[in-house]
Amino acid sequence: MTHPILFHLAFPVTNLEETKAFYRDGLGCVLGRESSAALIMNLYGHQIVAHLTQDPGAPQKGIYPRHFGLVFTAESDWQALVERAQQNRLTFYQEPKRRFPGEVTEHLTFFLEDPFGNLLEFKYYHQDEAIFGYRQQAVVGEA
């Protein structure tokens, strides 16, 4: 493929003004088109769409099975978002930490929770190949 491809994700929210406060003001997303029922946003070059609903579903009891986020390719960018989230007093579902220390899949991670219970994970892998590779490793996520 010779042209950039963007990721798209739609997710439920119950209030568009709270959505703007978290995603635009908190995370730094750029707002796109908006209707009375949905809001398009630019999350680091990817399209996310908040859809208004009266029933966002039951809250999860942990980080699995559903969350979304970004994999940073520069640790400094990951750290800058940690600092932005802290400065904006966003809700950390899991504080920044190092996962799988000493393993080839070692990475930095943190989870945020938006006002509607959606979980967002932000990662930085110390070895680029760990993003998609190391198929011989049988660990995906935490138990």
Secondary structure as GFF3:
##gff-version 3
##sequence-region A 1 143
A	DSSP	beta_strand	8	13	.	.	.	ID=ss1
A	DSSP	alpha_helix	16	20	.	.	.	ID=ss2
A	DSSP	pi_helix	21	27	.	.	.	ID=ss3
A	DSSP	beta_strand	30	34	.	.	.	ID=ss4
A	DSSP	beta_strand	38	43	.	.	.	ID=ss5
A	DSSP	beta_strand	46	52	.	.	.	ID=ss6
A	DSSP	beta_strand	68	72	.	.	.	ID=ss7
A	DSSP	alpha_helix	75	87	.	.	.	ID=ss8
A	DSSP	beta_strand	92	99	.	.	.	ID=ss9
A	DSSP	beta_strand	107	113	.	.	.	ID=ss10
A	DSSP	beta_strand	119	125	.	.	.	ID=ss11
A	DSSP	three_ten_helix	128	131	.	.	.	ID=ss12
###
